[in-house]
Amino acid sequence: MTITVILARASKLLRGLLRYAPVFLLAAGLASAQTTTVRTVAELESAVAGANGSSGNRTILLLDGVYSLSGTLNITAPNVTIAGQSGVRGNVVIQGDAMSDTARIGNVIRVAARNFRLSDVTLQKSGFHLIQIAGERDADAPVIRNCILRDAYQQMIKVSNDPSVPGVSSDNGLVENCLFEYSAGIGPQFYIGGIDAHASKNWVVRNNTFRNIVSPSRSVAEFAIHFWDRSADNTVERNLIVNCDRGIGFGLDGKGNAGGIIRNNMIYRAANAGRFADTGIALIESPGTQVYNNTIVMEDGFPWAIEYRFASTTGVLVANNLTNKPIVSRNGASGIVSRNVTSAVGSWFVSASSGDLHLASDVRSVKGGGQAIPGLSDDFDGRSRPPGAGVDIGADQFAAKAALPSPTNPRLTKP
């Protein structure tokens, strides 16, 4: 065997090892993490304290049941996972004592460390938030997956920060396949919301459902999804937002956002869904943001579906959106507005009144009328769109949907 052959084989072996190195490292991490299974509140609280005391790297599995806490679950160590053992999110309920400003438990869970994971559980009843991610403690890379979050007295997920330390924030978070809702069909007050994130960067919020984030009095509720106050480069995609006062917001007056993408979302609001209805999507001091291929139907009296606002909002792209209300520039905002259809009617959709804004048939002004956009490769259901020409306007690619058996979309039904 020549030295050339030996070196070639060694090189191939090294490339193979490098290719699978992430898998080996993940397996090693899982093998070294300690797993604790709990069945009572006392065991859950003890397991969290044990994880914090042992520098983290702990998985806590909850058996089916209701866990009524005696205090906030404070996560202060990295690499802690809390998950329902059965994988059925409705079967494991972790709750505070009340959805009230007099509740003894403010946050159900507060995370002040990196790489927290929460999955397959229900969180409910809090005086403040169901989950607070402490960006001021550099709580990066949280993952919240397949959970039900309901009945918080304030925003359900809060990502906080310390303005005096602008370089420290919660980055690279993921929220997916979750249900956010108020079970009574309306919130307890106006200062409520789904996800409210300060100074957060490179988060992804996808495949979630938000229902009934509605203010009962005084003022409009917060957004179902809101990134602002020095947030940047976040992606919000394939979410269903039904009967919420406001849909998706990037930025706020004096506390803006930079960049990011809002795409393939469906937003519906009925005529009687609250007294303080507002816009579906808002860019407020949010330069460089892209808003494309969303479908918005609002049957109340609010006059527009998408707004971009203030002179600092420059270089935005608003394209391929399907709405039944206008898209407006306010207070000097500027950008490219292209290939949108703002004349949608209810008969175009499978069941607008239930929030199902899939196209019921080919619509001439919608089919193939969109423009190609870098990064636009799929639709609301994750099905491929044609490259280049042929992109349908709105969140649903009708041709792609018709090419495959239509699945039951869990975002369109309550569990």
Secondary structure, DSSP 8 states (H G I E B T S, - for coil): --HHHHHHHHHHHHHHHHHHHHHHHHHHHHHHSEEEEE-SHHHHHHHHHHHHHTTS-EEEEE-SEEEE-SS-EEE-SSSEEEEETTS-GGGEEEE-S-SSTT-S-S-SEEE-SSS-EEES-EEEEESS-SEEEEGGGT----EEES-EEEEESSEEEEEE--TTSTT---BS-EEES-EEE-TTSS-SSSS-EEEEEES-BS-EEES-EEE-----SSS---EEEEEESSEES-EEES-EEES-SEEEEE-BTTB-EE--EEES-EEEE-TTS-SS---SEEEES-TT-EEES-EEEE-SS---SEEEESTT--SEEEES-EESS-EEEETT--EEEES-B----GGGEEEGGGTEEEESS--TTTTT-S---TT--B-TTS-B--SSTT--SSS--HHHHHTS-----GGGS--
